[in-house]
Amino acid sequence: MLPGRTSSFTAVAATLAAVVTAGTLAAVLAPAPTASAQSTTRACKPIADATRLDHALAHTAARLQRGEPLKLVAIGSSSTAGAGASAPSASYPSRLEAELRTRFPNVPITVINRGVNGERANDMLARFERDVIGEKPDLVLWQVGSNSVLRDDPIDPATLRIQEGVARIKAIGADVVLINPQFAPKIIVKHDIDGMVNLIDAAAKASNVSVFHRFTVMRHWKQADGMEFSSFLSPDELHMNDWSYACIAKLLAGSIVEAATRASVTAHVLFFY
């Protein structure tokens, strides 16, 4: 065991853990929102079963440990592209980049938006080589499933090919997080939405990657927090709005930081022993 390297691992793990702690303290110490703002601000908080990633992000953690540039690719359909947002800067990938840069001001972080309106999994896979693999990302966020549900496609693992896509990403050494559909009237009215959510969970489990449970988060806003759909969706009752894109980005940033912290601590323990 080399004391210098052990100390370095300890310092990095402590730094990443401090980011998580600082976020918790900020939430506690922040001034209470006014009554008019409570309907939205109260809901943007982590939901343990939905926002904690099942698997540590080892590659992401290693880049952050070394202070090396971190590149994320967000691939998906219209809710990745930013449909419903007031500007491209209000899309979830743009807001996520801002959130991560705030947490790691000394690390160059880029989030590339590769969302295309109306696409299904097969459409995305057809452009994986150019839009994902070719970017040489460290972390890929793959939002998938919404358009297949909207079009009443059969919920079939062979058709969606999620595990194939995940395998292609893992083959280049990148971390992967899947993002499931949004909780919105035009989605939840479809009879196969639960089947899609379950299929994405099963594909993630089989591939040993995590799901960011957007569907559960947004359902919590509606059913537990009592928010109206108009508070977090666009008038089309399908796409998200500026507030919900920003909140999802904030929660996802926290999930990424926590999973990277977990990876750093694990690496330190393994090295120490």
Rosetta blueprint (number, residue, H / E / L):
1 M L
2 L L
3 P H
4 G H
5 R H
6 T H
7 S H
8 S H
9 F H
10 T H
11 A H
12 V H
13 A H
14 A H
15 T H
16 L H
17 A H
18 A H
19 V H
20 V H
21 T H
22 A H
23 G H
24 T H
25 L H
26 A H
27 A H
28 V H
29 L H
30 A L
31 P L
32 A L
33 P L
34 T L
35 A H
36 S H
37 A H
38 Q H
39 S H
40 T H
41 T H
42 R L
43 A L
44 C L
45 K L
46 P L
47 I L
48 A H
49 D H
50 A H
51 T H
52 R L
53 L L
54 D L
55 H L
56 A L
57 L L
58 A H
59 H H
60 T H
61 A H
62 A H
63 R H
64 L H
65 Q H
66 R H
67 G L
68 E L
69 P L
70 L E
71 K E
72 L E
73 V E
74 A E
75 I E
76 G E
77 S L
78 S H
79 S H
80 T H
81 A H
82 G L
83 A L
84 G L
85 A L
86 S L
87 A L
88 P H
89 S H
90 A H
91 S L
92 Y H
93 P H
94 S H
95 R H
96 L H
97 E H
98 A H
99 E H
100 L H
101 R H
102 T H
103 R H
104 F L
105 P L
106 N L
107 V L
108 P L
109 I E
110 T E
111 V E
112 I E
113 N E
114 R E
115 G E
116 V L
117 N L
118 G L
119 E L
120 R L
121 A H
122 N H
123 D H
124 M H
125 L H
126 A H
127 R L
128 F H
129 E H
130 R H
131 D H
132 V L
133 I H
134 G H
135 E H
136 K L
137 P L
138 D L
139 L E
140 V E
141 L E
142 W E
143 Q E
144 V L
145 G L
146 S H
147 N H
148 S H
149 V H
150 L H
151 R L
152 D L
153 D L
154 P L
155 I L
156 D L
157 P H
158 A H
159 T H
160 L H
161 R L
162 I H
163 Q H
164 E H
165 G H
166 V H
167 A H
168 R H
169 I H
170 K H
171 A L
172 I L
173 G L
174 A L
175 D E
176 V E
177 V E
178 L E
179 I E
180 N L
181 P L
182 Q L
183 F L
184 A L
185 P H
186 K H
187 I H
188 I H
189 V L
190 K L
191 H L
192 D L
193 I H
194 D H
195 G H
196 M H
197 V H
198 N H
199 L H
200 I H
201 D H
202 A H
203 A H
204 A H
205 K H
206 A H
207 S H
208 N L
209 V L
210 S E
211 V E
212 F E
213 H L
214 R H
215 F H
216 T H
217 V H
218 M H
219 R H
220 H H
221 W H
222 K H
223 Q H
224 A L
225 D L
226 G L
227 M L
228 E L
229 F H
230 S H
231 S H
232 F H
233 L E
234 S L
235 P L
236 D L
237 E L
238 L L
239 H L
240 M E
241 N L
242 D H
243 W H
244 S H
245 Y H
246 A H
247 C H
248 I H
249 A H
250 K H
251 L H
252 L H
253 A H
254 G H
255 S H
256 I H
257 V H
258 E H
259 A H
260 A H
261 T H
262 R H
263 A H
264 S H
265 V H
266 T H
267 A H
268 H H
269 V H
270 L H
271 F H
272 F H
273 Y L
